[in-house]
Amino acid sequence: MKKAKRHYEEWPIEEATRFLNMYLDSVKTTDYNKLCGIIATSLGRTDNAIKLRVKEVSRILNGEYEWPAVTPNMEKAVKAVRENRQLSNTRMGLLF
């Protein structure tokens, strides 16, 4: 399996925020696998990296901090996007 160029790079908060907004903008109207592919291509990541981030966001929203590991930048991005979009943990959790 080929890894994306940026596979081992940490996700900066700006990229995490962009991922969250792209996901939330299209999750209701686009097939999950297709959406992950679109986001992966846009961010230079693999589909699996995007799917792992979706799981990470779900864990953050549910207060679970085991696997996959929760990264500080994603945690900050989730909080910022949730507040900016005025979404509750429950509502955002339903989308993830």
C-alpha positions in Angstrom: 0.0 0.0 0.0 1.4 3.4 -1.0 1.6 6.1 1.7 0.8 9.7 0.9 3.7 12.1 0.8 2.5 13.7 4.1 1.7 10.4 5.8 4.1 10.9 8.7 3.5 14.7 9.1 1.6 16.0 12.1 -1.7 17.7 11.3 -1.4 21.4 11.9 -4.5 23.0 13.5 -5.3 24.8 10.2 -5.3 21.5 8.3 -7.4 19.8 11.0 -9.9 22.7 10.9 -10.0 22.5 7.1 -10.7 18.8 7.3 -13.5 19.3 9.8 -15.2 22.0 7.7 -14.9 20.0 4.4 -16.3 16.9 6.2 -19.2 18.8 7.8 -20.0 20.7 4.5 -20.6 17.5 2.6 -21.3 14.6 5.0 -25.1 14.8 4.5 -24.9 14.8 0.7 -21.9 12.7 -0.3 -21.1 9.0 0.1 -18.8 8.5 3.1 -16.0 6.7 1.1 -16.2 9.2 -1.7 -16.1 12.1 0.7 -13.0 10.6 2.4 -11.4 10.3 -1.0 -12.1 13.9 -1.9 -10.8 15.2 1.4 -7.7 13.0 1.1 -6.9 14.2 -2.3 -7.4 17.8 -1.3 -5.2 17.5 1.8 -2.5 15.2 0.3 -3.4 12.4 2.7 -4.6 8.8 2.3 -8.2 7.8 2.5 -7.3 5.7 5.5 -5.7 8.8 7.2 -9.0 10.7 6.7 -11.1 7.7 8.1 -8.8 7.6 11.1 -9.4 11.3 11.7 -13.1 10.8 11.5 -12.8 8.1 14.3 -10.6 10.5 16.3 -13.2 13.3 16.1 -15.9 10.9 17.2 -13.8 9.9 20.2 -13.2 13.5 21.1 -16.9 14.3 20.9 -17.7 11.3 23.1 -14.9 11.9 25.6 -13.0 8.7 24.7 -9.3 9.2 24.6 -7.9 5.7 23.9 -7.2 4.4 20.4 -7.0 6.1 17.9 -4.8 8.6 19.8 -6.3 12.0 20.2 -4.0 14.7 19.0 -4.0 18.2 20.7 -4.4 20.0 17.4 -7.5 18.0 16.4 -8.9 18.5 19.8 -8.5 22.3 19.5 -9.9 22.3 16.0 -13.0 20.3 17.0 -13.7 22.8 19.8 -13.2 25.8 17.4 -15.3 24.4 14.6 -18.0 23.2 17.0 -18.2 26.7 18.5 -18.0 28.5 15.2 -20.8 26.4 13.7 -22.8 26.5 16.9 -23.0 22.7 17.1 -23.5 20.7 20.3 -21.3 17.7 20.9 -24.3 15.5 20.3 -25.2 17.1 17.0 -21.7 17.1 15.7 -21.3 13.5 17.0 -24.2 12.4 14.9 -22.4 13.6 11.8 -19.2 11.8 12.8 
